[in-house]
Amino acid sequence: MLADTSNSNLSYIPNGSTDDVVYRPEPTWPLLKQPAFMVAILSTAYFLVLVMGVINNSLVVAVIYRNPQLRTVTNYFLANLAIADILVSVLVLPITLLSNLFNEWWYGPIMCKAAPYLQGVAVSASVNTLAAVAVQGQKYVACTTFWQNAETERAYMMGVFLTCYLIPLLFIATFYLLIGIRVWKRKVRGMRGTRAQRNIHKSKIRIVRMLVVVFVIFALFWLPLYSINLRIEFGSTISKPEKRLLMRYLMPFAQWLGAANSCVNPFVYCYYSNSFRRSIMNLLRARTCCGKSTA
């Protein structure tokens, strides 16, 4: 006896012979992972960070390009960091948002392979640029992934944590400590110099403080995401309520917070650097962002 096959979600299973087929409905998945209020909150939050990340970091690149006074080695690294943060905003945020909203991958097998790679490249470029800035500063003053087994997944997660977070942070912290020691030793001699020398020394101290703040913000903004991943992979057995809390609510927020780091740095530059602040204001008043400033 044959059942009604008009429902496209039905699958058939042979029942002892080729004549008798039993049909059973396939499991259906809801389109969205999140309730409506979470869809609205996440969409708004991710959209704001994406727009601010692209605009803010584009301004940083533009002012360094237009203003010869800002074309220092450190600022070239900051321009590279801004470009990396633009890539984070464009490549990481949209896919992360859609993955947190929908239960299934809708973007094809090519994007399934390309998206994690491009996201990893963008985030790695950001943290490695911070490491390069630390070295330069010392010189001058400074889709769902399926794994073959749990051990492979854990090894991958630990590798990402070490190479993209912990080791770069330790590396940067070491060089900033050396920078701080050098600046502190020079403080007394700098105070005995001319006013111009003292101003230059104060400017270097502001730059070091700015870079340290950028480093601390990076560490704090990405810490929740890595903490959640390490809890899932290496912690004790997770109960269903805890897993639901982690995956449905905390993980999307942690991913958003990490990506939000890409739009924060320009505010730090403007706070600590009068040159950046004036240049950005001049750029916003100008009718073009492509012409070079002669000031």
PyMOL commands that set and color helices and strands:
alter all, ss='L'
color gray80, all
select helices_A, chain A and resi 36-66+68-70+73-101+108-140+150-191+195-234+240-272+274-285
alter helices_A, ss='H'
color red, helices_A
select strands_A, chain A and resi 10-14+21-25
alter strands_A, ss='S'
color yellow, strands_A
deselect
rebuild
show_as cartoon
